[in-house]
Amino acid sequence: MDNAPPNSQEIDRVLRLKRKQRESKACYPCRQRKVKCDGEQPCRTCAKRDHPQICAYNVEGTPARKRTSIQPRDRNASRGSQGNDILSTSPTRSVSADASRPLASSPGGPRSSAQPNQESSSYVFSGDNSLVSMLRQQDPDGTMAREATSVLGLHNTYMSYPFIESKTPQDRWAALVDILPHRDEVLKYFHFYRISAYPFNPILVDVDKFESDICVYLAAYASGELCDRSKISDHWASGRSVGHISLLLATLAAGAHFSDLENPQRSELCQDFARRSFQALRLANFLFRPSLEVVQSLLILGNTLQNNGQSDSAWALLGTTVRLAQTIGLHTERGIRHWPEQMKFKAKSLWSMTVWQDTLLSLCYDRPPIVSSRGWNPKAVSAPSNLSYVNLMHYICWIALKVMQLDETPEFEPTENLSLLAELDRTYNGAQPHLLQREACKNLQQHLEHLALQMHFSFAVSALCRPAIRSSPHITQDTRYATLRSRAKQSLIMASNTFLAFQALSIVPLRTWSMVHTVLSSTLLLCTWQETRDDPECRDLQQKVIEVFSAGNTSGKDTGSSEYSQWLSARHIRALITLRQSLRQRTTQVTAMNTVQNQNQVPGSIPNPEVGNVPQDMPWMCDFSMYNDLFPGLDYG
């Protein structure tokens, strides 16, 4: 045996061979980052960094660009959590110089049919006056803008949601398996969402694709792929798939609320689905990786909170939802101009639904909305005639934004309100025939759409006319005020009549907060407004509305103290009845006082304004503070 020591050339040869062997064991992302790789598919490092779909071997690399010394070590990791799907593209993350390389697509889980191009994968939304946008204009390649985003700290660096305990991929997967909806839950409660919630609040921007994704989910669940807490499914552990599961759970929460279950089981199940959906959002790192699924989930969850009487928290949640929508650029054409055409339509639809939720809820509270009408015109996306229910709802939201802008002026000027009212009437007259006349309705769905639109239209008209309601007719004889007061009375009566007709056909108006709010606020105004409180027709409507809500709470049990009771409980009904009785008694007393005063009046003397006249002239001055905790958000005039 030759024991001669090897020369330097032989040592170099062996080292090169070993180096090639080590490099062949690492996936391409780990080689680029120069981090440890265990050689699995996907490797532990890629799974930990939440991008198992790009873990690929034998990938031909391109010459790496020179990296600056100020580049954060996790900047590449922040890019890769959602792969190449535009539904998960987050403009808040920094995209490195090699972002233009093609990414491996995941073979499983719900996928989008449209893939983004190179520009949309690396685009970070920012306003025209921001430094990043100015740099992007000077550097078409985008490298300078991406580096500036990193330097200025305009991106998120956390790889996982910081407010949960799940740190490792295994913990995250186990937590996901624990909240997955079962087959029976999906089949039962999505059906209720589809027929009772979605038609009147179509938050899902592609319901057909979503139903197809549900089929994929049910197939994976039946195969056992989603049942083993110890075995991670590469197809369902990605951020977008977790976001899809959150959206599915959100629809089930809404469906449970409209289901045929009795309280408190219905409310308890609804809250359980909502909690699981929020947990899935956390597992999807929703604050740091917003996507279309995330925004849709939050909108549905907020609407479900509303329908369960938690409208104040729903309004607060909308703030986060709108900000996340703006983060991915949904609120402007420029923010989505790099997206494929199919995805642009979905993005516009989702932003319209965000505006829908924010404006109507803010109008109920008379609080400033986050969205604005600037750059958003519903006429641009709808035909001038034959408008659908959704088209008209978007236009009503646009009117609501204008109404809230008018409220910011120090003095009420009826001209603007009359102008908006005329414009609302013109647009409403361009609706589809079944929306204008019930005689033109050909099926149940058209009847329900007609009544739902009537409810919202009545609310919009009353909101436009409320300044005139607050003004006493003895103060001004302006005919413009008279017109608004006449329309206000018509809208209040129409809202009550429409609600009574609607609840006779469906449970939707009794389970939808916005419709309950509309009819109760209309009833309260009919009770207090001097032009309607003594009207026999209005009194009859008040009695019928009270009977409807009372009938919904005659279960033989007082569930008012139950944690899971319907938000309009027996306690609320008693308060509404007490309110009507007290107002009727007050009216009787004031009438009697006026009668006595008139009988004792010396001819030619001036009536005493302090005896009974103030309540009649200014009924909105009555003290309703005792009902504030029972009817949060209602305007008592």
VEXNUGU-438004 format. One record per residue (C-alpha): y negated, z negated, x negated. Coordinates in Angstrom, 1 decimal, decimal comma. Example, Ala and Ser with C-alpha at 12.3 -4.5 7.8 and 13.67 -1.06 7.14 Angstrom:
# residues 2
4,5  -7,8  -12,3 .
1,1  -7,1  -13,7 .
# end
This chain:
# residues 637
0,0  0,0  0,0 .
-3,4  1,0  -1,2 .
-5,6  -2,2  -1,4 .
-8,7  -0,4  -2,7 .
-11,8  -1,5  -0,8 .
-13,3  1,1  1,6 .
-16,4  2,9  0,5 .
-19,7  2,9  2,3 .
-19,0  6,2  4,0 .
-15,8  4,9  5,6 .
-17,5  1,8  6,8 .
-20,3  3,9  8,4 .
-17,6  6,0  10,1 .
-15,9  3,0  11,6 .
-19,1  1,5  12,7 .
-20,2  4,7  14,4 .
-16,8  4,9  16,2 .
-17,1  1,3  17,4 .
-20,6  1,9  18,6 .
-19,5  4,9  20,6 .
-16,7  2,9  22,1 .
-19,1  0,1  23,1 .
-21,6  2,6  24,6 .
-18,9  4,3  26,6 .
-18,1  1,0  28,3 .
-21,6  0,5  29,6 .
-23,1  2,2  32,7 .
-26,2  4,3  32,4 .
-28,6  1,7  33,8 .
-27,3  -1,0  31,5 .
-27,6  1,3  28,5 .
-31,2  2,1  29,4 .
-32,1  -1,6  29,7 .
-29,9  -2,6  26,7 .
-28,2  -5,3  28,6 .
-24,6  -6,5  28,9 .
-22,3  -4,5  31,1 .
-18,7  -5,5  32,0 .
-17,6  -1,9  32,6 .
-16,7  -2,4  36,3 .
-17,7  -0,1  39,1 .
-20,2  -1,3  40,0 .
-20,8  -3,6  37,1 .
-21,9  -7,2  37,6 .
-25,4  -6,6  36,2 .
-26,2  -3,8  38,6 .
-24,8  -5,8  41,5 .
-26,9  -8,8  40,4 .
-30,0  -6,6  40,2 .
-29,3  -5,4  43,8 .
-28,7  -1,7  43,0 .
-24,9  -1,1  42,8 .
-25,4  2,4  44,1 .
-26,9  3,6  40,9 .
-24,2  2,1  38,6 .
-22,9  5,3  37,1 .
-21,0  6,3  33,9 .
-21,0  9,5  31,9 .
-24,6  10,3  33,0 .
-26,4  12,7  30,7 .
-29,7  11,0  29,8 .
-33,1  12,6  29,0 .
-35,2  11,6  26,0 .
-36,7  8,2  26,9 .
-40,4  8,0  26,9 .
-42,1  5,5  24,6 .
-42,6  2,2  26,4 .
-45,7  0,1  26,0 .
-45,5  -3,4  24,7 .
-47,1  -4,8  27,9 .
-44,2  -3,6  30,2 .
-42,6  -6,5  32,0 .
-38,8  -6,9  31,3 .
-37,9  -6,7  35,0 .
-40,0  -3,7  35,9 .
-37,0  -1,4  36,0 .
-35,1  -3,9  38,0 .
-37,8  -4,1  40,6 .
-37,6  -0,4  41,1 .
-33,9  -0,1  41,8 .
-33,1  -2,4  44,6 .
-33,1  0,2  47,3 .
-31,8  3,3  45,5 .
-33,0  6,7  46,6 .
-33,5  6,1  50,3 .
-37,1  6,5  51,5 .
-36,5  3,9  54,2 .
-36,5  1,3  51,4 .
-39,3  2,8  49,3 .
-41,7  0,0  48,7 .
-45,2  0,8  47,3 .
-45,6  -2,7  46,0 .
-43,0  -2,3  43,3 .
-43,8  -0,8  39,9 .
-41,9  2,4  39,2 .
-41,1  3,1  35,5 .
-41,4  6,3  33,7 .
-37,8  7,3  34,2 .
-38,0  7,0  38,0 .
-37,8  10,7  38,4 .
-34,2  10,8  37,2 .
-31,7  11,5  40,0 .
-30,1  8,4  41,5 .
-26,5  8,1  42,6 .
-26,2  7,9  46,3 .
-24,0  5,3  48,0 .
-21,0  6,8  49,8 .
-20,9  4,1  52,5 .
-23,1  2,2  54,9 .
-25,7  3,7  57,2 .
-27,7  6,3  55,4 .
-30,7  8,4  56,2 .
-30,2  12,1  56,8 .
-33,3  12,9  54,8 .
-33,7  12,1  51,2 .
-37,1  11,7  49,5 .
-38,4  14,1  46,9 .
-39,4  13,0  43,4 .
-43,0  12,2  44,4 .
-42,1  10,0  47,3 .
-39,7  7,9  45,2 .
-42,5  6,9  42,8 .
-45,5  6,8  45,1 .
-47,3  3,5  45,4 .
-49,8  3,3  48,3 .
-53,3  2,2  47,5 .
-56,8  3,0  49,0 .
-58,9  5,8  47,7 .
-61,4  3,4  46,0 .
-58,7  1,5  44,1 .
-58,4  1,9  40,4 .
-54,8  3,0  40,8 .
-55,8  5,9  43,0 .
-58,6  6,9  40,7 .
-56,2  7,0  37,8 .
-53,7  9,0  39,8 .
-56,3  11,6  40,4 .
-56,9  11,9  36,7 .
-53,3  11,9  35,8 .
-51,1  14,2  38,1 .
-48,0  13,0  36,3 .
-48,6  9,5  37,6 .
-47,6  7,7  34,4 .
-51,0  6,1  33,9 .
-51,2  4,9  37,5 .
-47,7  3,3  37,3 .
-48,5  1,5  34,1 .
-51,8  0,3  35,5 .
-50,0  -1,1  38,6 .
-47,9  -3,1  36,2 .
-50,8  -4,3  34,1 .
-53,0  -5,3  37,1 .
-50,1  -7,2  38,6 .
-50,1  -5,1  41,8 .
-46,3  -5,2  42,2 .
-43,6  -7,8  43,0 .
-41,4  -9,0  40,2 .
-38,8  -11,2  42,1 .
-35,4  -9,5  42,5 .
-34,4  -11,7  45,4 .
-36,0  -13,7  48,2 .
-37,2  -16,9  46,5 .
-36,8  -19,2  49,6 .
-33,1  -19,1  50,1 .
-30,3  -20,7  48,0 .
-28,2  -17,5  47,6 .
-28,8  -16,5  44,0 .
-25,8  -14,6  42,9 .
-24,4  -11,4  44,5 .
-21,3  -13,4  45,6 .
-23,4  -16,1  47,3 .
-25,5  -13,4  49,0 .
-22,5  -11,5  50,3 .
-20,9  -14,7  51,6 .
-24,1  -15,6  53,4 .
-24,2  -12,1  54,9 .
-20,6  -12,2  56,1 .
-21,4  -15,5  57,9 .
-24,1  -13,9  60,1 .
-22,5  -10,5  60,8 .
-22,3  -9,7  64,6 .
-18,8  -9,5  66,0 .
-17,5  -6,4  67,8 .
-17,7  -7,9  71,2 .
-21,3  -9,1  70,6 .
-22,4  -5,6  69,6 .
-20,7  -3,8  72,5 .
-22,0  -6,2  75,1 .
-25,6  -7,1  74,1 .
-26,7  -3,8  72,6 .
-26,0  -2,3  76,0 .
-28,5  -4,7  77,6 .
-31,1  -3,9  75,0 .
-30,6  -0,2  75,5 .
-31,1  -0,2  79,3 .
-33,5  -3,1  79,8 .
-35,7  -3,5  76,7 .
-35,8  -0,2  74,8 .
-37,1  2,1  77,6 .
-40,2  -0,1  78,1 .
-40,8  -1,0  74,5 .
-39,2  1,8  72,3 .
-39,6  0,1  68,9 .
-36,5  1,9  67,4 .
-37,9  5,1  66,0 .
-34,6  7,0  66,0 .
-32,3  5,4  68,6 .
-29,7  8,1  68,4 .
-29,3  7,7  64,6 .
-29,2  3,9  65,1 .
-26,4  4,2  67,6 .
-24,5  6,4  65,1 .
-25,0  3,7  62,5 .
-23,6  1,1  64,9 .
-20,4  3,2  65,1 .
-20,2  3,2  61,3 .
-20,6  -0,5  61,3 .
-18,0  -1,1  64,0 .
-15,5  1,0  62,1 .
-16,1  -0,9  58,9 .
-15,8  -4,2  60,8 .
-12,5  -3,1  62,3 .
-11,1  -2,1  58,9 .
-11,7  -5,6  57,6 .
-14,3  -4,5  55,0 .
-16,9  -6,9  56,4 .
-14,6  -9,9  56,9 .
-13,7  -11,1  53,4 .
-16,3  -13,5  52,0 .
-14,8  -13,3  48,5 .
-14,7  -9,5  48,2 .
-18,1  -7,8  48,1 .
-18,4  -4,5  49,9 .
-20,4  -2,1  47,7 .
-21,2  0,0  50,8 .
-22,8  -2,9  52,8 .
-24,3  -5,1  50,1 .
-27,3  -2,9  49,4 .
-30,7  -3,8  50,5 .
-31,0  -1,1  53,1 .
-27,6  -1,9  54,7 .
-28,6  -5,6  55,0 .
-31,9  -4,4  56,6 .
-29,9  -2,4  59,1 .
-27,8  -5,4  59,9 .
-31,0  -7,4  60,5 .
-32,2  -4,7  62,8 .
-28,9  -4,7  64,7 .
-29,1  -8,5  65,2 .
-32,7  -8,2  66,4 .
-31,6  -5,8  69,1 .
-28,8  -8,1  70,1 .
-31,3  -11,0  70,4 .
-33,4  -8,8  72,7 .
-30,4  -7,7  74,6 .
-29,2  -11,3  75,1 .
-32,5  -12,2  76,7 .
-32,0  -9,4  79,3 .
-28,3  -10,1  79,8 .
-26,6  -11,4  82,9 .
-26,0  -14,9  81,4 .
-27,5  -18,0  83,0 .
-29,8  -20,3  81,3 .
-29,6  -22,3  79,0 .
-26,7  -20,2  77,5 .
-28,8  -17,0  77,6 .
-31,7  -18,6  75,7 .
-29,4  -20,3  73,2 .
-27,6  -17,1  72,4 .
-30,9  -15,2  72,1 .
-32,2  -17,7  69,6 .
-28,9  -17,6  67,6 .
-29,1  -13,8  67,2 .
-32,8  -14,2  66,2 .
-32,0  -16,8  63,5 .
-29,2  -14,6  62,1 .
-31,6  -11,6  62,1 .
-34,2  -13,6  60,1 .
-31,5  -14,7  57,7 .
-30,5  -11,1  57,1 .
-34,2  -10,2  56,5 .
-34,3  -12,9  53,8 .
-31,1  -11,6  52,3 .
-32,8  -8,1  52,3 .
-35,8  -9,6  50,4 .
-38,0  -8,3  53,2 .
-41,4  -9,7  51,8 .
-40,8  -8,0  48,5 .
-38,9  -4,8  49,6 .
-40,4  -3,8  53,0 .
-38,8  -0,8  54,7 .
-38,8  0,9  58,1 .
-35,8  -1,3  59,1 .
-37,7  -4,4  58,1 .
-40,8  -3,5  60,2 .
-38,7  -2,6  63,2 .
-36,7  -5,8  63,0 .
-39,9  -7,9  62,8 .
-41,4  -6,1  65,8 .
-38,3  -6,6  68,0 .
-38,1  -10,2  66,9 .
-41,7  -10,8  67,7 .
-41,4  -9,2  71,1 .
-38,3  -11,4  71,7 .
-40,4  -14,5  70,8 .
-43,0  -13,3  73,3 .
-40,5  -12,9  76,1 .
-39,2  -16,4  75,5 .
-42,7  -17,8  75,9 .
-43,5  -18,2  72,2 .
-46,4  -15,8  72,3 .
-48,6  -17,7  69,9 .
-46,0  -17,6  67,2 .
-45,3  -13,9  68,0 .
-49,0  -13,1  67,5 .
-48,9  -14,9  64,1 .
-45,7  -13,0  63,1 .
-47,4  -9,8  63,9 .
-49,8  -10,4  61,1 .
-47,0  -10,3  58,6 .
-45,5  -7,3  60,3 .
-48,7  -5,3  60,2 .
-49,3  -6,1  56,6 .
-45,8  -5,0  55,6 .
-46,3  -1,7  57,6 .
-49,5  -1,2  55,7 .
-47,8  -2,0  52,4 .
-45,5  1,1  52,8 .
-48,5  3,2  54,0 .
-47,5  3,6  57,6 .
-51,1  3,3  58,8 .
-52,5  6,4  57,2 .
-51,5  10,0  56,7 .
-52,1  9,8  53,0 .
-49,6  6,9  52,7 .
-46,7  9,0  54,0 .
-47,7  12,5  52,8 .
-45,0  12,5  50,1 .
-42,3  11,7  52,6 .
-40,0  14,4  54,1 .
-41,2  15,8  57,5 .
-38,5  14,1  59,4 .
-39,4  10,7  57,9 .
-43,1  11,3  58,6 .
-42,4  11,5  62,3 .
-40,5  8,2  62,2 .
-43,3  6,6  60,2 .
-46,0  7,7  62,7 .
-43,9  6,5  65,6 .
-43,3  3,1  64,0 .
-47,0  2,6  63,3 .
-47,8  3,5  66,9 .
-45,4  0,8  68,1 .
-47,0  -1,7  65,7 .
-50,4  -0,8  67,2 .
-48,8  -1,2  70,6 .
-47,6  -4,8  69,9 .
-50,8  -6,0  68,1 .
-53,4  -4,7  70,6 .
-51,8  -5,8  73,8 .
-51,0  -9,3  72,6 .
-54,4  -9,7  70,9 .
-56,0  -8,6  74,2 .
-54,2  -11,3  76,1 .
-55,6  -13,9  73,7 .
-58,9  -12,2  73,2 .
-58,3  -12,5  69,4 .
-59,2  -9,9  66,8 .
-56,3  -7,5  66,1 .
-55,3  -6,5  62,6 .
-54,9  -2,8  63,3 .
-57,9  -0,6  64,0 .
-58,6  2,7  65,8 .
-60,0  4,3  62,6 .
-57,9  7,4  61,7 .
-55,5  6,8  64,6 .
-56,0  9,0  67,6 .
-53,3  9,1  70,3 .
-54,6  12,4  71,6 .
-53,5  14,1  68,4 .
-49,9  13,4  69,0 .
-49,7  14,1  72,8 .
-50,4  17,0  75,1 .
-53,5  16,9  77,3 .
-51,3  17,0  80,4 .
-47,8  16,0  81,5 .
-48,1  12,8  79,5 .
-45,0  10,6  79,2 .
-44,8  6,8  79,7 .
-44,9  6,3  75,9 .
-47,8  8,7  75,4 .
-49,9  6,8  78,0 .
-49,0  3,4  76,6 .
-50,3  4,5  73,2 .
-53,5  5,6  74,9 .
-53,9  2,3  76,8 .
-53,5  0,6  73,4 .
-56,3  2,7  72,1 .
-58,5  1,7  75,1 .
-57,6  -2,0  74,4 .
-58,9  -1,6  70,8 .
-62,2  -0,3  72,2 .
-62,4  -3,1  74,7 .
-62,0  -5,7  71,9 .
-64,7  -3,9  69,9 .
-67,0  -4,1  72,9 .
-66,5  -7,9  73,1 .
-68,0  -8,2  69,7 .
-71,4  -7,2  71,0 .
-73,7  -10,1  71,9 .
-74,7  -8,9  75,4 .
-72,6  -7,2  78,0 .
-73,7  -3,6  78,7 .
-71,7  -2,1  81,6 .
-72,3  1,5  80,6 .
-69,7  1,5  77,8 .
-67,1  -0,2  80,0 .
-67,7  2,4  82,8 .
-67,4  5,2  80,2 .
-64,1  3,9  78,9 .
-62,9  3,3  82,5 .
-63,6  7,0  83,3 .
-61,8  8,2  80,2 .
-58,8  6,0  81,1 .
-58,7  7,4  84,6 .
-58,9  11,0  83,3 .
-56,0  10,5  80,8 .
-54,0  8,6  83,4 .
-54,4  11,6  85,8 .
-52,7  13,8  83,2 .
-49,4  11,8  83,5 .
-46,1  13,2  84,5 .
-45,7  13,5  88,3 .
-43,3  10,6  88,7 .
-45,7  8,3  86,8 .
-48,5  9,1  89,3 .
-46,6  8,9  92,6 .
-43,4  7,1  93,5 .
-42,6  9,9  95,9 .
-42,1  12,1  92,9 .
-39,5  9,8  91,2 .
-36,0  11,3  91,2 .
-33,9  8,4  89,8 .
-34,0  4,7  89,1 .
-35,4  5,1  85,6 .
-38,4  7,1  86,8 .
-39,1  4,4  89,5 .
-39,0  1,7  86,8 .
-41,3  3,7  84,4 .
-43,7  4,3  87,2 .
-44,0  0,6  88,0 .
-44,1  -0,5  84,4 .
-47,0  1,9  83,7 .
-48,8  0,6  86,9 .
-48,5  -2,9  85,6 .
-50,0  -2,1  82,2 .
-52,7  0,2  83,7 .
-53,8  -2,6  86,0 .
-54,1  -5,0  83,1 .
-56,2  -2,5  81,1 .
-58,5  -1,9  84,0 .
-58,9  -5,7  84,7 .
-59,7  -6,2  81,0 .
-62,4  -3,6  81,1 .
-63,9  -5,2  84,3 .
-63,7  -8,8  83,3 .
-67,3  -9,0  82,1 .
-68,4  -8,0  85,6 .
-66,1  -10,6  87,1 .
-67,8  -13,3  85,0 .
-71,3  -12,2  86,2 .
-72,5  -13,6  89,5 .
-73,6  -11,1  92,1 .
-76,6  -13,2  92,8 .
-77,8  -12,7  89,3 .
-77,9  -8,9  89,4 .
-77,7  -6,2  92,0 .
-76,9  -3,5  89,5 .
-74,6  -0,9  91,1 .
-72,8  -0,6  87,8 .
-71,7  -4,2  88,1 .
-70,6  -3,5  91,7 .
-68,4  -0,6  90,6 .
-66,7  -2,7  88,0 .
-66,2  -5,6  90,4 .
-64,7  -3,3  92,9 .
-62,3  -1,8  90,4 .
-61,4  -5,3  89,2 .
-60,4  -6,4  92,7 .
-58,3  -3,2  93,1 .
-56,6  -3,8  89,8 .
-55,7  -7,4  90,5 .
-54,2  -6,5  93,9 .
-52,4  -3,5  92,4 .
-50,9  -5,7  89,6 .
-49,5  -8,2  92,2 .
-48,1  -5,5  94,5 .
-46,6  -3,6  91,6 .
-44,9  -6,7  90,2 .
-43,4  -7,5  93,6 .
-42,0  -4,0  93,9 .
-40,8  -4,0  90,3 .
-38,9  -7,3  90,5 .
-37,1  -6,0  93,6 .
-35,5  -3,3  91,5 .
-35,0  -4,9  88,1 .
-35,0  -8,2  86,1 .
-37,3  -6,5  83,6 .
-40,6  -7,8  84,9 .
-39,3  -11,4  85,3 .
-38,0  -11,4  81,6 .
-41,0  -9,5  80,0 .
-43,8  -11,7  78,9 .
-46,5  -9,1  79,2 .
-45,7  -8,4  82,8 .
-45,4  -12,1  83,7 .
-48,7  -12,7  82,0 .
-50,3  -9,8  83,9 .
-49,2  -11,0  87,4 .
-49,9  -14,7  86,8 .
-53,4  -14,0  85,3 .
-54,0  -11,7  88,3 .
-52,9  -14,4  90,7 .
-55,1  -17,0  89,1 .
-58,1  -14,7  89,2 .
-57,3  -13,9  92,9 .
-57,2  -17,7  93,5 .
-60,5  -18,5  91,8 .
-62,8  -15,4  92,2 .
-65,1  -15,8  95,2 .
-64,6  -12,1  96,2 .
-60,8  -12,6  96,6 .
-60,0  -16,2  97,2 .
-60,7  -16,1  100,9 .
-59,3  -12,7  101,5 .
-56,2  -12,8  103,7 .
-54,4  -10,0  101,8 .
-55,0  -11,8  98,5 .
-53,7  -15,1  99,9 .
-50,6  -13,4  101,1 .
-50,0  -11,8  97,7 .
-50,4  -15,2  96,0 .
-47,8  -16,7  98,3 .
-45,3  -13,9  97,7 .
-45,7  -14,1  93,9 .
-45,2  -17,9  94,0 .
-42,1  -17,4  96,1 .
-40,6  -14,9  93,6 .
-41,0  -17,3  90,7 .
-39,8  -20,3  92,8 .
-36,7  -18,4  93,8 .
-35,9  -17,8  90,1 .
-35,8  -21,5  89,5 .
-33,8  -22,8  92,5 .
-30,6  -23,4  90,5 .
-30,2  -26,9  91,8 .
-31,0  -28,3  88,4 .
-34,4  -29,2  87,0 .
-34,2  -27,4  83,6 .
-37,8  -28,0  82,8 .
-37,0  -30,5  80,1 .
-34,2  -28,4  78,6 .
-34,8  -27,1  75,1 .
-33,5  -23,7  76,0 .
-35,0  -23,3  79,5 .
-36,8  -20,2  80,6 .
-40,4  -20,4  79,5 .
-41,6  -20,2  83,1 .
-39,8  -23,4  84,1 .
-39,9  -25,5  87,3 .
-42,8  -27,4  85,8 .
-44,8  -24,2  85,5 .
-44,0  -23,3  89,1 .
-45,1  -26,7  90,4 .
-48,3  -26,3  88,5 .
-49,0  -22,9  90,0 .
-48,3  -24,2  93,5 .
-50,5  -27,2  92,8 .
-53,3  -25,0  91,5 .
-53,3  -22,9  94,7 .
-53,2  -25,9  96,9 .
-56,0  -27,6  95,1 .
-58,2  -24,5  95,2 .
-57,5  -24,0  98,9 .
-58,4  -27,7  99,5 .
-61,5  -27,3  97,4 .
-62,6  -24,2  99,3 .
-62,1  -26,0  102,6 .
-64,2  -29,0  101,4 .
-67,0  -26,8  100,1 .
-67,0  -24,8  103,4 .
-67,2  -28,0  105,4 .
-70,0  -29,3  103,2 .
-72,0  -26,1  103,7 .
-71,4  -26,2  107,4 .
-72,7  -29,7  107,6 .
-75,7  -28,9  105,4 .
-76,6  -25,8  107,5 .
-76,4  -27,9  110,7 .
-78,7  -30,5  109,2 .
-81,0  -28,0  107,6 .
-84,6  -28,2  108,7 .
-85,8  -24,7  109,8 .
-87,8  -23,1  107,0 .
-86,6  -25,4  104,2 .
-84,9  -24,3  101,0 .
-81,1  -25,0  100,7 .
-80,1  -27,6  98,1 .
-78,3  -25,7  95,3 .
-76,5  -28,8  94,2 .
-74,6  -29,2  97,4 .
-71,5  -27,0  97,4 .
-73,2  -23,8  96,4 .
-72,3  -23,9  92,7 .
-68,5  -23,8  93,2 .
-68,9  -20,8  95,5 .
-71,2  -18,9  93,3 .
-69,5  -19,7  90,0 .
-65,8  -20,5  90,7 .
-65,0  -19,8  87,1 .
-66,7  -23,1  86,2 .
-63,8  -25,0  87,8 .
-62,0  -27,2  85,3 .
-58,5  -25,8  84,6 .
-58,0  -27,6  81,4 .
-55,1  -29,6  83,0 .
-53,1  -26,3  83,1 .
-53,7  -25,2  79,5 .
-50,4  -26,6  78,3 .
-48,6  -25,0  81,2 .
-50,1  -21,5  81,0 .
-51,0  -20,9  77,3 .
-52,9  -17,7  76,8 .
-53,9  -17,2  80,4 .
-57,6  -16,4  81,2 .
-58,8  -18,5  84,1 .
-61,9  -16,4  84,6 .
# end
